Amino acid sequence: MSDQLTEQEGHYLLSMARKTIEQRLFNKAGQKEETVQSPKFSERRGTFVTLTTNKNLRGCIGHIVPQETLLEGVQVNAINAAFHDPRFPPLSKREWDSIKIEVSVLTDPKPLHYTDANDLLNQIRPDVDGVIISKGYYQATFLPQVWDQLPDKKEFLTHLCLKAGLAGDAWKKEKLEVSLYQVQAFEEE
């Protein structure tokens, strides 16, 4: 991935995600803090913020196509992952100490040209590619980190189709629009 962030920049994004959620959760005013200056923070980049508790998903929201700067995207998606993921109730104060945060910074998605299901399977790369599928109004994505739970390409695509609201075997039978992207992920210890 070109334009990689440094570890220091990644840790700063993690700390900003945590502070943003903490301020909302505990109704704290923003505190003045030491800031890391980086021109990368004002670039428009796709971001996702993922929350886990005991290694289980607790919230994950993001933008594939950047809608704001990198820093703003992390803050917006941190709030959305904590309080607005429709799969979970809003984060509670008692959960706060067990939450782990991961920030993913995305490359721009590139359309994947493929001829059939076998060609699609041959072109996607487990643990490397995030995959977006769409057909009409139906669309879904899995970050590359999802390969950890779904390492089989066929199972990965089946679950992605189901997430999009399509039949699980749509990737085999229909011509879907497919795009790939990669991420640079930073997670709390």
C-alpha positions, 0 to 999 in steps of 0.5 A: 500500500502506498503512502503508509502511515508510521507506527506513531501516526497509527497509534495517534489515530487509535488514541484519537478514536479512544478519546473521541468515544470516551468523551461521548460516553462520559460526557467529557469536554475535549481536553487539550493534548499533545498532537501528532502533526502529519499531512496524511491526517488531512488527506481524504482516505477511507477508514473503518473503526472496529471495536471488540470485546474479548475478541468478539465484534462489538461494532464496526463502521466506516467509509470505503469512499472517503467523506472527510479527512483521515482524522475526521473519518476516524473520529466519526467512525469511532462514534458510529462504531460505538453508538450507531452500529445497528447490530449492537446496542450503544456502548455502555460505560460498564463495557468501556474497560474491556473494549479494544479498538482497531483503526483501518486505513483503506486504499482506494478501491479498484474494480476487479475484472473477472470472467466467471466464478473460478476467475473471481476465486483465482484473483482475490487474495486472502488476508490481503484484499478487502472485497466489495460486491454490488448488484443494483442497490445491494452492496457489502464489504468485508475488510481483509481482517475478515479472512481470519474468520472466513479463510475459505474463499468460497465461504468468504464470498458466500457470507459477503453476498448474504451480508449484501442481501443477495443469495449466498451463491450469487457470486457463482451465478450472477455477474456482480460488480467487484472491487478490491482494496487493501488496508493498513490496520492499527490495533490496541494491545 
